[in-house]
């Protein structure tokens, strides 16, 4: 009797990257007496783990972002110390972009928030009516990292630095990485709503932005 020894394994690298939708194959072959059993454990980016398969090979026909994580091959024959080999998989994908379509009527200053999930991290830009917005006197742009549903994401917030007058228009959040680009937008426009007439029969106008929830 003798302990398990790996004869071969694939991939050879300890860390590998695959584009979303591609197929991947892992393999571990071990020599031992008695013969070794091969089991696989998967650990996601939140360190949660599960036994996923027994046997020398794993095949995933179409990987998704949630397939990112560590895949560990364990060889054991029940008489000697087990051996293992781990492969860390990163699934790369183009940006998913979602801009919050709700604007709080009572909030000042006005803010737009956009969430971008992608691997690798995307380059993010804001546009107003097709023109690039810079982080300057009239606008403040702030970006933060977040983790959601085992995905790495960014949130970027565009804040008006001064009065909202003459800043109506289409605001677009654009993101791009090596796998592609995507954008989402919000239309922020004036809407004239008649107010009830006062006692002296004079009328007033209220300016409201679009993409708001009716608070009446």
N, C-alpha and C positions, 0 to 999 in steps of 0.2 A: 504494500500500500504506500502511496505517496500523495502529497498535497497537490491541489490544483495549480496549474501554470497556464497562463494565457498563451495560446499558439498564435492568435491573430485577433485584431479588433479593427473596427471601422466606425467612424472616421479616425484617422491617425492623430488629428489635432484634438486638444482638450476643449477648444472653443471654436464653434463654427457658426456661420450666418447663412440663412436661406431667404430668398424673396418669398413673400406671401403667395400661396398657390402652388409652390413647387413640391415635388415629392422628395422624401428623405428616407434613407435606409441606414440602420445601425446594425452592427453584428459583433458578437463576442464568441470566440471559440477557445475552449480550455481543455487541457489534458490532465487527467488525474486517475487514481485508482483507489477506491472504486470511481467510476465515471462521475464527473461533476454535473450538477444541475445548474442551469442558468436562469436567473430571475432578473427582472428589471423593475426599478423604482424611479418614478418621476417626481421631481420637486419643482413647484412653480416659483415665480418670483417672490411670492409671499411666504416661501419656505414650507408650504403645505405639501405633503407627499402622499403617494398612493402606489400600490403594486399594480403594474399595468400589464405585465405579460410574463410568461415563462417560455423559454426557448432561446435559441442562439440569435435570432433576427427580429428586428422591429421594422415595420414598413408603414409610413404615413403617406397616403397618396396625395394629399393637398393640405399643406400646413397653414395654420391660422395664427394670428398674434398670440392667442391664448395658449398655443403650443410651446411658446418660449419657456425655457427653464433647463433644469439639469436632468439628464437621463443616466442612471447608474446601472451598470451591468455587474451582477454578483454571481461568482462561481463558487459552489460549495458541494462537497461530497459527504458531509455529515461526520467525517472522521478527522478532519484537519481544519485549520483556520481558513475561513473563506477569504477570497481575494475579490477586488472590485476595480472597475474602471468607469470614470464619469466623463460625460460629454455635455458641455453647456451649449444649448441651441438658442440663437437669437433670430426671431422671425422679423424680417424687415418689411415695411409696408408704407405706402404713400400717405400723405396727410388726410385725416378725417377732421373736417372743420365744421364747427357749429357755433353760430352767433346767437346770443340771447335776444329773442325778439320782444321781450317785455321791457318797457321803459316806465319807471316809477314817476308819475306826474309830480309828486311832491319832492323828489330828490334833486338837490342842487349841490354840487354841479352835476350836469348830465353825464352819465357814463354808459359806454357800450362794452360788453364783455364777450369774449370769444374763446372757445376751447379748441385746442388742436392736439390730436393724438397721432404720433408717427414714430417710426424707427427707420433710419436715424432721425434725430431731432431736426425739425424744420426751421427754415428761415421765415420769419413772419413780418408782414408789412400791413399797414392800414392805408386805405384810399378813401377820398371823398370826391364823388362825381368823377372818378377815374384819375384823379390827381393824387400823387403820393403825399401822405401826411408825415411830417417829421415831428419828432419830439421837441417842440419849441414853445414859444410864448403862449400860443392859443390852445395847445393840446398837450396833455401829459400821457405818455404811453408807459405802462408797467407790465412786466411779464413775470409769472411765477410758475414753478414746477409743482405738479400734483401727481398723485397716483390714483387711478380709478379702475376697478375691475381688472386688476392685474396688468394694467397698461400704463405706460409712461406718457403723460400729457403735459401740456402747458396751457395756462390761461393768460390771455393778454387783455388788458383793460385800457380803453381810450377814454380819457376824462377831459371835458371842456374846462379850460382854464379861466374863462371869463364868460360874459353874457352869451346866451344861446342865439341872440339875434343874428340873422344872416348866416347861420351855420346849418340850415336845413339842407337836405340832399340825401344821396345814397352813400352809405358808409359800408365799405367792403373790407373784410378781413381775409388776407391771402397768405397761404403757407406753401412752401416748396421744399422738397428734399430730393435726393438722387433718384428716387423712384417715381416722382411725379409732383403735380401741384393741384391745389384745390382752393376754393374760396366760398364764402357765404357773405350775405349782405343784409342790411336793414335800411329801409327807407324812412327817413326822418323829415317830415314835412309839416307845414302849418295847415291847420284846419280851422275855419272860421265857424263858430257856433253862436247863434243869437242868444243873448241873455234876456230874461224877462224885463219888460219895460219898467222903469222907475215911475214914481208918482208924478213926476213932471214930464212924463211921456218921452223922456230921452232914452235912447237905446245904447247898449254897450256890446262890445265884442270880446270874446275869449279866444285866445290862440292856444290850440292844443296840438301836440305831436301825434303823428300816426303811430301804429304799432304799439298802442297802449291798451290797457284793459279799461273798459267803461266803468267808472267809479260812481256813476249816478245810482 
